[in-house]
Amino acid sequence: MSQGSQTAVNKSVTQSTTDTTQPIKNSTLYRRLLAFSLPHKLRFGFAFLMLALAVSAEMTIPWLAKIVLDEMIVPQQFQWSQLLTLTGLVMLFYVLAAGFGYLQGLVFKHSALLVVKDVREQLFSHVLRFPIATFDKLSTGKLVSYITNDTEALRNMFVSTLPTVIQGALRIIAIFIAIALLDWHLMVLSLVLIPVLLLTMHWYRKISMPVFDGIRVQVSNINGQINESLQGMSLIQAFRQEKAFQEKFEQENKRWFEFRRRSIAIDSLMLLPLTRLIGTLTAAGIVTWFAGASMSTVIEIGTLYAFLNYIERFFDPFRQLSMELRKLQVATVASKRIFELLDDPAERHDNNQPPVVFNANHDIEFRNVTMGYEADKPVLKDVSFIAKSGEFTAIVGHTGSGKSSVINLLMRFYQQQQGEILIGGQSLNRLPEAQLRQLFGLVSQDPTIFSGSIVDNIDLSATEPNGQMNPQQVRAHRVDKAIRAAQMVKAERFIARLPNGFDHQPSNSGASLSVGERQLLALARAISHDPKIFLLDEATANIDSESEETVKQALENIQDGRTVITVAHRLSTIQSADNILVMNAGKLVQSGTHNQLIQQDGDYRDLYLAQQAQEESEHQNSTLGLTPISAA
Ligand SMILES: Nc1ncnc2c1ncn2[C@@H]1O[C@H](COP(=O)(O)OP(=O)(O)OP(=O)(O)O)[C@@H](O)[C@H]1O
């Protein structure tokens, strides 16, 4: 990978989740990570203690071997009781090292899982409270990856990197102390190894990082392609694109293979043989030099054995640390993304704020509202209207004229740049979030079906109304509410046909339901929410005329004192509206009843006539047996 593309990879992975956040410094990052481990400090403390004991036990073994060699085998002075004691001690220390090692691994892993669980929950809860505008900047795929993969990278760091670094440091210190106790000259000479091994680690890092970044990018590309292909499978097959998609996939997979192959080559060379070779040569050099330079000094055979044994053990921490550097780099980048996400401002926490008291009505008033998703590109321009409480207001207009944006502002998903929005005479912005959400029942263009039963999907409240019901009563109450809401939109007819009826669990986000059935469920959901104001964004676009008539009747039934604002393309569905707002390129160009608007020269009449002509031609085609082909 070239320097340029490497920089690009690094930039892309460390890029802030949104434009507003500042890059996080490494020092701040590690401090914040530490803060996550603080609630589990006792566990981590215990794990560290076990780690220190395991290293101490491990380091004692060569020392005991030295005693056996120097004091018994070389001078041929066997005392069976002493030999047995020492052999027993060696075995004991092996068992202790293994036991402490097992405990530290277990507790470290457990503590790390708890940290990751906390981070993941905090992240998800934060994402749930993001302003909707934030999701315009973050793709779903990226968010999923932050919450799953990045927290997993963090787990690796806590489970593997942290203990390895600490264990490595403890081992190196213990080895140096042991060598110094053997012979301080040997210790001073062994220091030569440190720069040699650090240099090797540096080379390893330099060579391997671009390769590992490449692997990561390729894995993400492959995931992206699989995702895209699965989502668009029907189009791929309809347009016979299987071969093209297969070839694209093979290219990405081949690149992944190449990076992986290079990583194996680097690891195989650098991790074991090279460090071993360097270490052995250095150790041999030291011993030879030491022997030659100080012929008068007699090194006992046991000391030499213990020294070589310690030097052999010296490489393991460096080799392991080299491998961990990669995980550390991945975890550092992942944690940066996690913290940047956590630093993104979430919705305001105003649940303790007292509810706003309205005037006698819930009239909705837009006063000279101008709004753009990007501040300098307004999509609503100086819009003013009043939607009277208890009335049925329809918003119509060409595609992209700003109809849904009105709904988005009412739901406070976005903020207007100019003007004011009032409800019952009070500014929309003054409403606490809970009151705002209770006030509106939203049915969007593409209704979402959550995992769970039909009841769970209709009644989202999940709590008892008065706090005095037991779980069975809560359940019965919810089922009752769901059935009543479904009956109002005549959804119970198709629900009855589902296996298990209201207990049916739609699979794969409702993919087994038709779009119209999903819309009926979404309408029932809004009715069950019992709002003062219904906001329907193309809510009946995908249901048949009979169902549409039913929904219209249901809305009329429940309208009693409630406001309905509906965005509609099909003008036939809104002819009975009390007021129709006609939008054109972000401006409100006409308003009035159907009868008033049809008399006027303007957008409404043009739209109405165009739709009538289309309906007539469709009718003629169908009587001639020609079925219009709908767009894909
Ligand atoms: N989240 C967004 N970020 C940026 N621009 C957006 C966003 N949502 C809508 N727009 C743009 O704002 C303009 C108005 O969109 P809006 O969805 O309000 O139109 P609409 O009248 O409801 O259209 P349709 O009838 O197709 O649903 C369009 O040009 C659209 O591209």
The ligand as an SDF file (V2000), in Angstrom:
LIG
                    3D

 31 33  0  0  0  0  0  0  0  0999 V2000
  -32.5800   14.6440    5.6640 N   0  0  0  0  0  0  0  0  0  0  0  0
  -32.4240   15.4620    4.6290 C   0  0  0  0  0  0  0  0  0  0  0  0
  -31.2190   16.0320    4.3930 N   0  0  0  0  0  0  0  0  0  0  0  0
  -31.0490   16.8690    3.3510 C   0  0  0  0  0  0  0  0  0  0  0  0
  -32.0210   17.1970    2.4760 N   0  0  0  0  0  0  0  0  0  0  0  0
  -33.2330   16.6580    2.6620 C   0  0  0  0  0  0  0  0  0  0  0  0
  -33.4980   15.7650    3.7360 C   0  0  0  0  0  0  0  0  0  0  0  0
  -34.8020   15.3800    3.6750 N   0  0  0  0  0  0  0  0  0  0  0  0
  -35.3170   16.0070    2.5980 C   0  0  0  0  0  0  0  0  0  0  0  0
  -34.3900   16.7770    1.9870 N   0  0  0  0  0  0  0  0  0  0  0  0
  -34.5850   17.6280    0.8300 C   0  0  0  0  0  0  0  0  0  0  0  0
  -35.5570   18.6010    1.1650 O   0  0  0  0  0  0  0  0  0  0  0  0
  -36.4360   18.8360    0.0930 C   0  0  0  0  0  0  0  0  0  0  0  0
  -37.8690   18.6470    0.5700 C   0  0  0  0  0  0  0  0  0  0  0  0
  -38.0280   17.3010    0.9360 O   0  0  0  0  0  0  0  0  0  0  0  0
  -39.3890   16.7280    1.5340 P   0  0  0  0  0  0  0  0  0  0  0  0
  -39.1300   15.3110    1.9300 O   0  0  0  0  0  0  0  0  0  0  0  0
  -39.8980   17.6590    2.5550 O   0  0  0  0  0  0  0  0  0  0  0  0
  -40.2960   16.7890    0.2430 O   0  0  0  0  0  0  0  0  0  0  0  0
  -41.7340   16.1440   -0.0010 P   0  0  0  0  0  0  0  0  0  0  0  0
  -42.5630   17.2140   -0.5920 O   0  0  0  0  0  0  0  0  0  0  0  0
  -42.2310   15.4780    1.2340 O   0  0  0  0  0  0  0  0  0  0  0  0
  -41.3600   15.0650   -1.0940 O   0  0  0  0  0  0  0  0  0  0  0  0
  -42.0920   13.6630   -1.4130 P   0  0  0  0  0  0  0  0  0  0  0  0
  -43.4290   13.9780   -1.9520 O   0  0  0  0  0  0  0  0  0  0  0  0
  -41.2020   13.0440   -2.4390 O   0  0  0  0  0  0  0  0  0  0  0  0
  -42.1160   12.8660   -0.1320 O   0  0  0  0  0  0  0  0  0  0  0  0
  -36.0430   17.8790   -1.0100 C   0  0  0  0  0  0  0  0  0  0  0  0
  -35.2860   18.5960   -1.9620 O   0  0  0  0  0  0  0  0  0  0  0  0
  -35.1860   16.8470   -0.3440 C   0  0  0  0  0  0  0  0  0  0  0  0
  -34.1660   16.3870   -1.1890 O   0  0  0  0  0  0  0  0  0  0  0  0
  1  2  1  0
  2  3  1  0
  2  7  2  0
  3  4  2  0
  4  5  1  0
  5  6  2  0
  6  7  1  0
  6 10  1  0
  7  8  1  0
  8  9  2  0
  9 10  1  0
 10 11  1  0
 11 12  1  0
 11 30  1  0
 12 13  1  0
 13 14  1  0
 13 28  1  0
 14 15  1  0
 15 16  1  0
 16 17  2  0
 16 18  1  0
 16 19  1  0
 19 20  1  0
 20 21  2  0
 20 22  1  0
 20 23  1  0
 23 24  1  0
 24 25  2  0
 24 26  1  0
 24 27  1  0
 28 29  1  0
 28 30  1  0
 30 31  1  0
M  END
$$$$
